[in-house]
Amino acid sequence: MRKRHSEGHRIKSIGWLRAAVLGANDGIVSTASLVVGVAAAHAAHANILLTGVAGLVAGAMSMATGEYVSVYSQSDTEKAALNQEREEIKTDFAAEHSELAGIYVRRGLDLPLAQEVAAKLMARDALAAHARDELGISDANTAKPLQAALASACSFASGAALPLAVVALAPQHVLLPAVSVAALLGLAFLGGLAAKTGGAKILPAVIRVTFWSALAMGVTAAVGVLFAVAA
């Protein structure tokens, strides 16, 4: 008996994976850098914790707001394009059929077959066919502003919770190295997880994210030290 062919492509997960990892990475890096900078300035433990909490809340809201506005703009653009396409199909169906057939010809079909495919797809749902193959809009990638905003806020907060937990639990005298090490380990894990899920090489991804994150925390710590010296 012939085995049923099935396959899965990791490229399908790139969209949500990128958003989730980006949000969590940003949460870890920004909150850890903020905490490290304040700790380097010799602030009191309670003030460092308060700073971290404020950074988490502000960062999550900023991510949510930015993502909502961005995706809502994308959604408006998609709606305008669909309305235009709907009107063109209504007023000049034959030209839209030729346009869709031309797309299939450029993808490798012979003209008679391309015309037949275009005719069948437009008979079933002309707008959906043009949205998918001409505009690149489908149900899978349609902009969803509220969903994107909530996902960004949650991913940022989940990342920011790591350095914040270390601040809450670590003694004052080991706070700075503890936050730095925990943040870099968390970032290395996220970088490796993203690479593995996406089918990329793990080591380069881990090195890349840890290097730039360490640089960010180092610069912020230097700023904190300068303020402490100036004070």
C-alpha positions as CSV (number, residue, x, y, z in Angstrom):
1,M,0.0,0.0,0.0
2,R,1.4,3.4,-1.0
3,K,2.1,5.7,1.9
4,R,0.2,8.9,2.0
5,H,2.5,11.8,1.2
6,S,2.6,14.5,3.8
7,E,5.0,17.4,4.4
8,G,5.3,20.4,6.7
9,H,7.2,23.5,6.0
10,R,8.7,25.6,8.8
11,I,8.2,28.7,6.8
12,K,4.6,28.7,7.9
13,S,5.7,29.5,11.4
14,I,8.0,32.4,10.6
15,G,5.3,35.1,11.0
16,W,4.2,34.3,14.6
17,L,7.7,33.1,15.5
18,R,9.3,36.3,14.5
19,A,6.7,38.4,16.4
20,A,6.9,36.3,19.6
21,V,10.7,36.1,19.7
22,L,11.1,39.8,18.8
23,G,8.8,40.8,21.6
24,A,10.4,38.5,24.2
25,N,13.9,39.5,23.2
26,D,13.0,43.2,23.4
27,G,11.4,42.6,26.8
28,I,14.6,40.9,28.2
29,V,17.1,43.3,26.6
30,S,15.3,46.6,27.4
31,T,14.3,45.6,31.0
32,A,17.7,44.0,31.8
33,S,19.6,47.0,30.3
34,L,17.4,49.4,32.3
35,V,17.9,47.5,35.5
36,V,21.7,47.1,34.9
37,G,22.0,50.8,34.2
38,V,20.2,51.8,37.4
39,A,22.1,49.2,39.5
40,A,25.4,50.4,38.1
41,A,24.5,53.9,39.5
42,H,24.2,52.3,43.0
43,A,20.5,52.9,43.3
44,A,18.6,51.3,46.2
45,H,17.2,47.8,45.7
46,A,13.6,49.0,46.0
47,N,14.3,51.7,43.3
48,I,15.8,49.2,41.0
49,L,12.8,46.9,41.3
50,L,10.4,49.8,40.8
51,T,12.4,50.8,37.7
52,G,12.1,47.3,36.3
53,V,8.3,47.1,36.9
54,A,7.9,50.5,35.3
55,G,10.0,49.4,32.3
56,L,7.9,46.2,31.9
57,V,4.6,48.1,31.9
58,A,5.8,51.0,29.7
59,G,7.5,48.6,27.3
60,A,4.5,46.3,27.0
61,M,2.1,49.2,26.3
62,S,4.5,50.8,23.9
63,M,4.8,47.5,22.0
64,A,1.1,47.0,21.9
65,T,0.4,50.6,20.8
66,G,3.0,50.5,18.1
67,E,1.9,47.1,16.8
68,Y,-1.8,48.1,16.8
69,V,-1.1,51.3,14.8
70,S,1.2,49.6,12.4
71,V,-1.1,46.6,11.7
72,Y,-4.2,48.8,11.6
73,S,-2.6,50.9,8.9
74,Q,-1.8,47.6,7.0
75,S,-5.5,46.6,7.5
76,D,-6.7,49.9,6.1
77,T,-4.4,49.5,3.1
78,E,-5.7,45.9,2.5
79,K,-9.3,47.0,2.7
80,A,-8.8,49.8,0.2
81,A,-7.0,47.4,-2.2
82,L,-9.8,44.9,-1.9
83,N,-12.5,47.6,-2.5
84,Q,-10.6,48.7,-5.6
85,E,-10.3,45.2,-6.8
86,R,-14.0,44.5,-6.1
87,E,-15.0,47.5,-8.2
88,E,-12.6,46.5,-11.1
89,I,-14.1,43.0,-11.2
90,K,-17.6,44.5,-11.2
91,T,-16.9,47.0,-14.0
92,D,-14.5,45.1,-16.2
93,F,-14.7,41.3,-15.6
94,A,-13.0,40.3,-18.8
95,A,-9.9,42.5,-18.2
96,E,-9.6,41.1,-14.6
97,H,-9.8,37.6,-16.0
98,S,-7.0,38.4,-18.5
99,E,-4.9,39.9,-15.7
100,L,-5.3,36.8,-13.5
101,A,-4.5,34.5,-16.4
102,G,-1.4,36.6,-17.1
103,I,-0.2,36.0,-13.5
104,Y,-0.5,32.2,-13.9
105,V,1.3,32.4,-17.3
106,R,4.2,34.2,-15.5
107,R,4.2,31.4,-13.0
108,G,4.7,28.8,-15.7
109,L,1.3,27.7,-17.0
110,D,0.5,27.7,-20.7
111,L,-1.9,30.4,-21.8
112,P,-5.0,28.1,-22.5
113,L,-4.5,26.4,-19.1
114,A,-3.9,29.7,-17.3
115,Q,-7.2,31.1,-18.8
116,E,-9.1,28.0,-17.8
117,V,-7.7,28.1,-14.2
118,A,-8.5,31.8,-14.0
119,A,-12.0,31.3,-15.2
120,K,-12.8,28.5,-12.7
121,L,-11.3,30.4,-9.8
122,M,-13.2,33.6,-10.7
123,A,-16.4,31.6,-11.1
124,R,-16.0,30.3,-7.6
125,D,-14.9,33.6,-5.9
126,A,-13.4,36.2,-8.1
127,L,-12.4,38.6,-5.3
128,A,-10.7,35.9,-3.3
129,A,-8.7,34.7,-6.3
130,H,-7.4,38.2,-7.1
131,A,-6.8,39.0,-3.4
132,R,-4.6,35.9,-3.1
133,D,-2.8,35.8,-6.4
134,E,-2.7,39.5,-7.4
135,L,-2.5,41.3,-4.1
136,G,-1.0,38.6,-1.9
137,I,-3.8,38.8,0.7
138,S,-5.2,35.6,2.3
139,D,-7.0,34.6,5.5
140,A,-3.7,33.4,6.9
141,N,-1.9,36.7,6.6
142,T,-4.7,39.2,6.9
143,A,-3.9,42.0,9.3
144,K,-5.5,41.7,12.8
145,P,-4.6,44.8,14.8
146,L,-6.0,43.7,18.2
147,Q,-4.5,40.3,18.0
148,A,-1.1,41.7,17.0
149,A,-1.2,44.3,19.8
150,L,-2.1,41.7,22.5
151,A,0.5,39.2,21.3
152,S,3.3,41.9,21.3
153,A,2.4,43.1,24.8
154,C,2.3,39.6,26.2
155,S,5.5,38.5,24.5
156,F,7.3,41.6,25.7
157,A,6.0,41.2,29.3
158,S,7.0,37.5,29.3
159,G,10.5,38.4,28.4
160,A,10.7,41.4,30.8
161,A,9.6,39.1,33.6
162,L,12.9,37.2,33.6
163,P,15.3,40.1,34.6
164,L,12.5,41.4,36.9
165,A,12.3,38.1,38.8
166,V,16.1,38.1,39.2
167,V,15.9,41.6,40.7
168,A,13.2,40.5,43.1
169,L,15.2,37.5,44.3
170,A,18.9,38.3,44.0
171,P,20.7,40.1,46.9
172,Q,21.9,43.7,46.2
173,H,25.6,42.8,46.0
174,V,25.2,40.3,43.2
175,L,22.3,42.0,41.4
176,L,24.2,43.4,38.4
177,P,26.0,40.1,37.4
178,A,22.9,38.0,38.2
179,V,20.7,40.1,36.0
180,S,23.2,40.1,33.2
181,V,23.9,36.4,33.2
182,A,20.2,35.5,33.5
183,A,19.3,37.8,30.6
184,L,22.0,36.5,28.3
185,L,21.1,32.9,29.1
186,G,17.4,33.6,28.4
187,L,18.3,35.4,25.1
188,A,20.6,32.6,24.0
189,F,17.7,30.1,24.7
190,L,15.3,32.2,22.7
191,G,17.7,32.7,19.8
192,G,18.4,28.9,19.7
193,L,14.7,28.1,19.9
194,A,13.8,30.5,17.1
195,A,16.6,29.1,14.9
196,K,15.6,25.5,15.6
197,T,11.9,26.1,14.9
198,G,12.7,28.0,11.7
199,G,15.2,25.3,10.5
200,A,18.2,27.7,10.7
201,K,21.6,27.1,12.3
202,I,21.4,27.4,16.0
203,L,25.0,28.6,17.0
204,P,25.1,31.7,14.7
205,A,21.7,32.8,16.0
206,V,22.8,32.3,19.6
207,I,26.0,34.2,19.1
208,R,24.3,37.0,17.3
209,V,21.6,37.7,19.9
210,T,23.9,37.3,22.9
211,F,26.6,39.6,21.5
212,W,24.3,42.5,20.6
213,S,22.4,42.1,23.9
214,A,25.6,42.1,25.9
215,L,26.7,45.2,24.1
216,A,23.4,46.9,24.9
217,M,23.6,46.1,28.6
218,G,27.3,47.1,28.7
219,V,26.5,50.5,27.2
220,T,23.7,51.1,29.7
221,A,25.8,50.0,32.6
222,A,28.5,52.5,31.5
223,V,25.9,55.3,31.5
224,G,24.8,54.3,35.0
225,V,28.4,54.3,36.2
226,L,29.0,57.8,34.7
227,F,25.9,59.1,36.5
228,A,27.0,57.5,39.8
229,V,30.4,59.2,39.4
230,A,28.9,62.5,38.6
231,A,26.6,62.3,41.6
